[in-house]
Amino acid sequence: MIINLQSEGSLRVQTGGAVVLTEGSDPNALGRMKPDIFIRTSINEAKSLPDAGFTVNGPGEYEVKEIEIRGYHPFTYFIKAEAINLALLPPSGGKPEALDNLEKIDILFAPNDGQFAKAIRQLNPPIIICDQASAKNLEKELGIKAEITDKLTIKKKDIPEEGHTKVVVLKVS
């Protein structure tokens, strides 16, 4: 699995021949991309959305190209691919209670940790992906120094053991 940041808050996940793209804070920045799966993370009305094979728009259960997706209100998602459990928090306006629906999380994408820092600490995910500003808050809350990188290439065997949380800041590609 290869994970990188496409634009502010937009995550791109390549897994098993499929590409999953999430909507970021500027969905119009995604114009020409053609992901297999596009995941909406807000109710804003973007002028242009990627030409996706399948669009996930809110609560429900989906299975596309061997990728399982469960959506919860408001725009919180659980994705399972390559035996890796990835949880996506909404860029803004989410509710920490939505995290109660998520099961064992290997990687947590938290584009805006402001209201989630305490809940994140309770979940104790092995890997947290966030932006630079959120990393500073998480470093303070969790006492973990963030690693800055262009992309995260990971397999299930590379997931840190429980109790060894890693904070990763992805640079926009």
Secondary structure, 3 states (H helix, E strand, C coil): CEEEEEECCEEEEEECCEEEEECCCCHHHHCCCCCCEEECCCCCCCCCCCCCCEEECCCEEEEECCEEEEEECCCEEEEEECCEEEEECCCCCCCHHHHHHCCCCCEEECCCCCCCHHHHHHHCCCEEEECHHHHHHHHHHHCCCCEEECEEECCHHHCCCCCCCEEEEECEC
